[in-house]
Amino acid sequence: MPGWPAVGRTDDQQLVEALRRADATAPASLYDSYAERLSDYAHSLLGDRERAAEAVHAALVTAHGCIERLREPGRLRPWLYALTRSRCAVRTRGSQGSRSTAAAPAYDDHDTPEERELAALVHEALAELSGQEREALELSLRHDLSTAEAGAVLGLSSRQATTRLGHAREHLENSAAAVILAKVGRAHCPDLSAMVDSWEGPLTTILRRRLSSHISRCEVCLERRERHVSAGRLLDMVPVAFPPLSLRRRVIETCVNPDLAAARASIVEAGDRFDRTGFPAPAERRGKGRRSISPAQRRRPSRRTAPVVAAVACVLAAAGAVAVIAGQNASDGRVTRAEAAPDRVPALITLEPEQESPPPDPAPSPTATPAGERSEEDRKASLPVPTPRPARSVPARRPVPDRPRTTRTPAPPPSAGRLAVTCPADIGEGAGTIQLSARNAAVSWSATTSGGLNVHPQRGQLKAGAKSVIWVTAADPGESGSGRVAFKSAGGNSNCAISWETAEQEVPDPPEDPPPTPTPTSAPSTAPSAEPETT
């Protein structure tokens, strides 16, 4: 870590107690303990020393005025970093990203060209990370915050901060390992050597990314990366951004000078936005606070209530239409009623009003009745005869065809990974290669040998669709022989029967005997020669 003042947890608690009892020396102690750390962190966010100094000034003045917001004195360190981050977000509002596009610093304090090249690579690799990943890496490794404390500064959970830290650390170490292993690790990995054998000079960005991708999935290169590369040491190569000398006097004077009470109150009021834990609310959540909502926006319906209002309006409109349909038409006196069939648009049924027929002429009575009196029969005959009501015409319901039921076909289970092995028929001069590939999914494998064979590496893991080459050598290449390499994996087992032969030296054939030379005689003898007798 950089050489700024070391502050322990006990020192934090004593500093909080001094701030709460309004000790006159507390602002100076607060500045001396954390100003350099906070200035370096603010410079990493803003990329400008002057704006970083303004953010640190506002953060320390806010911490002095709002120390009662901090519930746990042991969390003073992440609380100060969160205040600084909040102040930096205010100064980057309206610009794209949380960090200005500052040029890479000149690493003149490094002695060798290799160190300067590696320091520039660290600056480039950090710029390739997202904002939260880079901040999680710097807070944890450069500023010595725990994962939970870094998550509290960033407004993340401990698990989210751990995930971002792991990704950022792996990216930085792979980028640096691409430069280091390209120079010292060629002999240990044939694939890495094939990628950089024909290259001279500094690595380009494209070639570095290809090497980083190879290192992340090569077991040999991962082992050498852990041995030669450390993310903490790489971050130490970034120069520290110290605060200006005049900042200390400004901070102490703003905190204790009575004439600057108005300026102090303005700074504290601008930063007085804290959540339930006492930490400043992240910049991305401030739009949800009460202070950022105007009265006009409070009266405006929210997006969640808009669908509910629309649904209520539709129901009221439908009820009004039904009431109009069910009413009586004043022009013709018809009464209509809506009847709805299932799964069908309601059909209107018209009912004709009852019409009274004129009474029939009274039949002549056979007997005369006194004037002004009517018989019972005449009275019954004069009553109107009720007209039968017409039958209601109800439309016949059409048969609803049965709809075929659609059944969802269950999705097939994901296919398991399978290890494909390409075996050589033989290995010339006692050395050769075996090609492995993973199909459908990632596969972990291990290899065992017999018959005097050796393989390197003996185990590994392949991503889906990835290929790898392992070397197989004979323990005694001077003698011919045969052996077997067995591969075991969750996706199946495979065997390779391999043989090798030693080239035999050709031995020249011995010279042939010359044919016998016949001896000349005076005359050929026709008689058979008699063998001498043995006495």
ROVORO-903969 format. One record per residue (C-alpha): x, y, z; residue number from 1. Coordinates in steps of 0.05 Angstrom, whole numbers, plus 5000, padded with zeros to 4 digits. Layout:
> X,Y,Z,NUM
...
//
This chain:
> 5000,5000,5000,1
> 5022,5073,4991,2
> 5058,5105,5049,3
> 5002,5147,5079,4
> 4989,5148,5154,5
> 4966,5083,5184,6
> 4901,5090,5224,7
> 4873,5033,5266,8
> 4802,5020,5290,9
> 4819,5046,5360,10
> 4843,5111,5330,11
> 4777,5117,5293,12
> 4737,5111,5356,13
> 4779,5163,5392,14
> 4772,5209,5333,15
> 4697,5202,5332,16
> 4693,5217,5407,17
> 4735,5280,5397,18
> 4690,5304,5340,19
> 4626,5292,5381,20
> 4650,5332,5441,21
> 4672,5389,5393,22
> 4745,5385,5410,23
> 4784,5443,5379,24
> 4839,5396,5354,25
> 4791,5345,5323,26
> 4790,5377,5252,27
> 4865,5376,5248,28
> 4869,5303,5272,29
> 4815,5284,5222,30
> 4853,5316,5164,31
> 4921,5287,5184,32
> 4891,5217,5188,33
> 4851,5213,5124,34
> 4864,5271,5077,35
> 4917,5235,5036,36
> 4875,5172,5029,37
> 4812,5210,5009,38
> 4850,5255,4961,39
> 4879,5195,4924,40
> 4810,5162,4921,41
> 4777,5226,4896,42
> 4830,5235,4843,43
> 4817,5164,4818,44
> 4743,5184,4809,45
> 4752,5253,4779,46
> 4821,5251,4746,47
> 4834,5323,4767,48
> 4873,5347,4828,49
> 4835,5412,4838,50
> 4766,5381,4836,51
> 4791,5324,4880,52
> 4815,5375,4932,53
> 4747,5410,4931,54
> 4711,5343,4941,55
> 4756,5325,5000,56
> 4746,5394,5031,57
> 4670,5387,5028,58
> 4672,5315,5053,59
> 4714,5331,5115,60
> 4672,5393,5132,61
> 4609,5351,5125,62
> 4639,5296,5170,63
> 4655,5349,5223,64
> 4585,5378,5221,65
> 4546,5312,5215,66
> 4586,5266,5260,67
> 4522,5250,5299,68
> 4496,5215,5237,69
> 4549,5161,5245,70
> 4518,5108,5290,71
> 4579,5061,5294,72
> 4645,5095,5310,73
> 4683,5035,5283,74
> 4657,5049,5213,75
> 4688,5119,5208,76
> 4735,5098,5151,77
> 4682,5073,5101,78
> 4637,5131,5123,79
> 4690,5182,5102,80
> 4701,5147,5035,81
> 4626,5147,5023,82
> 4623,5222,5037,83
> 4680,5234,4989,84
> 4647,5192,4935,85
> 4582,5230,4945,86
> 4618,5296,4936,87
> 4653,5271,4874,88
> 4587,5250,4844,89
> 4561,5322,4853,90
> 4621,5348,4813,91
> 4612,5298,4757,92
> 4536,5310,4750,93
> 4519,5324,4678,94
> 4581,5290,4650,95
> 4584,5220,4623,96
> 4612,5169,4672,97
> 4639,5180,4742,98
> 4710,5194,4718,99
> 4736,5245,4671,100
> 4777,5222,4612,101
> 4845,5241,4639,102
> 4909,5223,4603,103
> 4954,5169,4629,104
> 5005,5197,4680,105
> 5078,5199,4663,106
> 5110,5144,4704,107
> 5178,5178,4710,108
> 5191,5151,4780,109
> 5201,5080,4753,110
> 5272,5061,4737,111
> 5269,5011,4680,112
> 5230,5013,4615,113
> 5197,4948,4634,114
> 5168,4979,4698,115
> 5143,5039,4660,116
> 5111,4994,4608,117
> 5077,4953,4663,118
> 5053,5015,4699,119
> 5022,5042,4635,120
> 4989,4974,4625,121
> 4958,4978,4695,122
> 4928,5047,4678,123
> 4899,5018,4613,124
> 4871,4956,4647,125
> 4837,4998,4701,126
> 4805,5041,4648,127
> 4775,4979,4617,128
> 4736,4962,4681,129
> 4668,4989,4699,130
> 4663,5043,4752,131
> 4641,4998,4810,132
> 4691,4943,4792,133
> 4749,4992,4792,134
> 4726,5024,4857,135
> 4717,4957,4892,136
> 4788,4938,4871,137
> 4819,5003,4895,138
> 4780,5006,4960,139
> 4797,4935,4979,140
> 4870,4928,4956,141
> 4896,5000,4955,142
> 4857,5031,5013,143
> 4852,4968,5057,144
> 4776,4966,5065,145
> 4740,4900,5076,146
> 4690,4874,5026,147
> 4631,4894,5070,148
> 4660,4964,5079,149
> 4672,4972,5004,150
> 4600,4951,4992,151
> 4576,5003,5042,152
> 4614,5057,5005,153
> 4587,5035,4937,154
> 4516,5022,4961,155
> 4522,4947,4947,156
> 4514,4884,4987,157
> 4574,4845,5010,158
> 4562,4791,4958,159
> 4556,4842,4901,160
> 4620,4876,4923,161
> 4656,4809,4926,162
> 4633,4792,4855,163
> 4657,4858,4827,164
> 4723,4853,4864,165
> 4737,4783,4837,166
> 4723,4802,4766,167
> 4766,4865,4770,168
> 4823,4829,4803,169
> 4824,4773,4751,170
> 4822,4823,4694,171
> 4881,4864,4721,172
> 4923,4803,4737,173
> 4910,4770,4669,174
> 4928,4835,4633,175
> 4994,4840,4670,176
> 5009,4766,4663,177
> 5002,4773,4588,178
> 5063,4819,4588,179
> 5103,4781,4640,180
> 5091,4711,4614,181
> 5104,4732,4543,182
> 5176,4744,4564,183
> 5189,4690,4616,184
> 5136,4637,4605,185
> 5143,4616,4533,186
> 5180,4551,4548,187
> 5126,4526,4596,188
> 5065,4533,4550,189
> 5069,4515,4476,190
> 5005,4553,4459,191
> 5031,4617,4491,192
> 5097,4608,4456,193
> 5062,4599,4389,194
> 5024,4665,4399,195
> 5085,4708,4414,196
> 5144,4674,4379,197
> 5138,4718,4318,198
> 5124,4782,4357,199
> 5176,4834,4375,200
> 5170,4898,4416,201
> 5113,4919,4463,202
> 5047,4881,4460,203
> 4989,4913,4425,204
> 4921,4918,4458,205
> 4891,4863,4414,206
> 4949,4815,4426,207
> 4947,4829,4501,208
> 4873,4813,4504,209
> 4884,4748,4466,210
> 4939,4728,4514,211
> 4895,4747,4574,212
> 4838,4703,4547,213
> 4887,4645,4539,214
> 4916,4654,4609,215
> 4846,4653,4641,216
> 4833,4582,4615,217
> 4903,4551,4614,218
> 4922,4514,4677,219
> 4997,4521,4666,220
> 4992,4596,4655,221
> 4945,4606,4714,222
> 4995,4573,4760,223
> 5051,4618,4735,224
> 5006,4679,4740,225
> 4994,4666,4814,226
> 5068,4660,4823,227
> 5091,4723,4787,228
> 5031,4771,4788,229
> 4995,4805,4846,230
> 4940,4856,4838,231
> 4961,4892,4902,232
> 5032,4903,4877,233
> 5005,4926,4810,234
> 4962,4979,4843,235
> 5023,5003,4882,236
> 5055,5023,4816,237
> 5002,5077,4807,238
> 5029,5142,4835,239
> 4993,5172,4896,240
> 4954,5236,4884,241
> 4971,5277,4946,242
> 4928,5337,4966,243
> 4955,5409,4958,244
> 4991,5439,5018,245
> 4939,5494,5026,246
> 4881,5445,5035,247
> 4897,5431,5108,248
> 4890,5503,5129,249
> 4826,5511,5089,250
> 4792,5451,5121,251
> 4811,5470,5193,252
> 4791,5543,5182,253
> 4723,5524,5152,254
> 4708,5478,5211,255
> 4728,5524,5269,256
> 4725,5597,5244,257
> 4660,5631,5269,258
> 4662,5680,5210,259
> 4653,5621,5162,260
> 4591,5594,5196,261
> 4548,5610,5135,262
> 4595,5574,5087,263
> 4601,5516,5135,264
> 4525,5510,5141,265
> 4517,5512,5066,266
> 4566,5455,5056,267
> 4534,5413,5110,268
> 4464,5425,5084,269
> 4484,5405,5013,270
> 4511,5339,5039,271
> 4458,5324,5091,272
> 4427,5265,5054,273
> 4435,5200,5093,274
> 4401,5133,5092,275
> 4377,5091,5151,276
> 4448,5065,5165,277
> 4476,5135,5172,278
> 4515,5131,5106,279
> 4504,5183,5051,280
> 4453,5161,5000,281
> 4485,5139,4934,282
> 4478,5189,4877,283
> 4436,5140,4836,284
> 4384,5136,4893,285
> 4377,5210,4908,286
> 4323,5220,4856,287
> 4278,5177,4899,288
> 4283,5222,4961,289
> 4231,5270,4984,290
> 4274,5331,4973,291
> 4282,5318,4899,292
> 4207,5314,4886,293
> 4170,5378,4871,294
> 4098,5391,4894,295
> 4074,5387,4822,296
> 4106,5318,4815,297
> 4073,5295,4880,298
> 4004,5312,4853,299
> 4019,5278,4788,300
> 3997,5204,4786,301
> 4053,5156,4784,302
> 4065,5105,4731,303
> 4041,5049,4775,304
> 3973,5081,4787,305
> 3961,5100,4714,306
> 3938,5029,4693,307
> 3891,5026,4754,308
> 3859,5092,4736,309
> 3850,5070,4664,310
> 3817,5005,4685,311
> 3768,5042,4731,312
> 3750,5090,4675,313
> 3735,5032,4629,314
> 3690,4999,4680,315
> 3651,5063,4692,316
> 3643,5074,4617,317
> 3617,5003,4608,318
> 3567,5012,4666,319
> 3541,5077,4635,320
> 3531,5043,4568,321
> 3491,4987,4601,322
> 3448,5038,4637,323
> 3433,5074,4571,324
> 3416,5009,4536,325
> 3371,4986,4593,326
> 3333,5052,4593,327
> 3267,5066,4558,328
> 3268,5099,4491,329
> 3224,5161,4497,330
> 3209,5164,4423,331
> 3177,5096,4411,332
> 3165,5071,4482,333
> 3207,5008,4472,334
> 3241,4975,4531,335
> 3306,4940,4515,336
> 3344,4892,4559,337
> 3413,4862,4548,338
> 3424,4788,4558,339
> 3493,4760,4551,340
> 3509,4690,4530,341
> 3573,4658,4554,342
> 3634,4674,4511,343
> 3591,4718,4467,344
> 3574,4791,4456,345
> 3508,4810,4491,346
> 3447,4808,4446,347
> 3392,4860,4452,348
> 3320,4835,4459,349
> 3265,4883,4442,350
> 3199,4878,4479,351
> 3138,4910,4445,352
> 3092,4951,4492,353
> 3024,4924,4508,354
> 2969,4952,4463,355
> 2896,4954,4486,356
> 2844,4932,4435,357
> 2778,4972,4430,358
> 2721,4941,4470,359
> 2670,4902,4429,360
> 2600,4928,4417,361
> 2552,4906,4472,362
> 2501,4854,4451,363
> 2428,4875,4455,364
> 2396,4853,4518,365
> 2331,4813,4510,366
> 2300,4846,4569,367
> 2294,4919,4581,368
> 2329,4949,4640,369
> 2313,5012,4675,370
> 2349,5074,4652,371
> 2414,5087,4687,372
> 2422,5014,4707,373
> 2464,4960,4674,374
> 2458,4886,4680,375
> 2514,4842,4703,376
> 2524,4814,4634,377
> 2531,4883,4603,378
> 2581,4902,4655,379
> 2623,4840,4641,380
> 2618,4851,4567,381
> 2642,4922,4573,382
> 2707,4901,4607,383
> 2767,4903,4561,384
> 2794,4836,4538,385
> 2868,4830,4552,386
> 2911,4819,4491,387
> 2961,4762,4497,388
> 3033,4783,4499,389
> 3077,4762,4442,390
> 3128,4710,4457,391
> 3198,4735,4468,392
> 3244,4723,4410,393
> 3307,4697,4441,394
> 3361,4682,4390,395
> 3385,4611,4391,396
> 3453,4600,4418,397
> 3504,4577,4370,398
> 3543,4517,4389,399
> 3612,4536,4412,400
> 3664,4490,4380,401
> 3710,4456,4427,402
> 3777,4489,4426,403
> 3837,4443,4424,404
> 3876,4446,4488,405
> 3947,4466,4478,406
> 3997,4430,4521,407
> 4066,4456,4531,408
> 4121,4409,4513,409
> 4172,4408,4569,410
> 4238,4436,4549,411
> 4291,4382,4539,412
> 4342,4379,4595,413
> 4409,4411,4579,414
> 4456,4364,4547,415
> 4516,4343,4588,416
> 4586,4360,4566,417
> 4626,4308,4528,418
> 4701,4302,4522,419
> 4727,4288,4452,420
> 4797,4260,4446,421
> 4839,4257,4382,422
> 4893,4204,4391,423
> 4955,4197,4348,424
> 4970,4130,4317,425
> 5042,4133,4342,426
> 5091,4184,4368,427
> 5155,4193,4329,428
> 5219,4196,4369,429
> 5181,4187,4434,430
> 5141,4253,4435,431
> 5073,4275,4407,432
> 5009,4312,4422,433
> 4937,4292,4438,434
> 4880,4341,4422,435
> 4822,4350,4471,436
> 4757,4387,4459,437
> 4693,4399,4500,438
> 4625,4392,4467,439
> 4557,4417,4491,440
> 4583,4442,4559,441
> 4645,4452,4601,442
> 4684,4389,4620,443
> 4736,4375,4673,444
> 4785,4318,4656,445
> 4844,4280,4685,446
> 4894,4233,4651,447
> 4931,4171,4674,448
> 4986,4134,4636,449
> 5016,4065,4633,450
> 5070,4031,4594,451
> 5125,4083,4603,452
> 5086,4144,4579,453
> 5082,4214,4610,454
> 5031,4269,4596,455
> 5032,4344,4612,456
> 4987,4372,4640,457
> 4953,4314,4675,458
> 4886,4350,4689,459
> 4848,4411,4668,460
> 4781,4442,4650,461
> 4754,4461,4582,462
> 4697,4509,4567,463
> 4642,4490,4518,464
> 4672,4488,4448,465
> 4743,4500,4472,466
> 4802,4458,4449,467
> 4868,4442,4482,468
> 4931,4404,4466,469
> 4971,4362,4516,470
> 5040,4331,4505,471
> 5054,4257,4512,472
> 5126,4233,4517,473
> 5160,4166,4527,474
> 5199,4155,4590,475
> 5254,4119,4551,476
> 5251,4141,4479,477
> 5314,4101,4463,478
> 5274,4036,4463,479
> 5212,4019,4424,480
> 5149,4006,4463,481
> 5075,4019,4472,482
> 5030,4048,4525,483
> 4962,4075,4540,484
> 4934,4143,4562,485
> 4866,4141,4597,486
> 4822,4203,4604,487
> 4768,4208,4656,488
> 4713,4261,4656,489
> 4640,4271,4674,490
> 4625,4270,4599,491
> 4655,4200,4588,492
> 4721,4163,4589,493
> 4769,4153,4531,494
> 4833,4115,4519,495
> 4891,4125,4471,496
> 4936,4067,4453,497
> 5003,4096,4432,498
> 5065,4061,4407,499
> 5134,4086,4387,500
> 5193,4054,4353,501
> 5267,4070,4356,502
> 5301,4079,4289,503
> 5350,4021,4279,504
> 5418,4034,4247,505
> 5429,3999,4181,506
> 5487,3947,4184,507
> 5524,3938,4117,508
> 5522,3867,4089,509
> 5589,3829,4091,510
> 5628,3825,4025,511
> 5615,3764,3983,512
> 5671,3713,3970,513
> 5702,3718,3901,514
> 5688,3660,3854,515
> 5744,3607,3851,516
> 5794,3613,3793,517
> 5801,3549,3752,518
> 5871,3518,3748,519
> 5895,3502,3675,520
> 5915,3429,3660,521
> 5946,3397,3600,522
> 5888,3352,3584,523
> 5824,3338,3618,524
> 5821,3272,3649,525
> 5761,3230,3632,526
> 5774,3175,3682,527
> 5747,3185,3750,528
> 5799,3204,3800,529
> 5815,3152,3850,530
> 5817,3173,3922,531
> 5881,3158,3956,532
> 5878,3099,4001,533
> 5888,3109,4073,534
> 5936,3062,4105,535
//
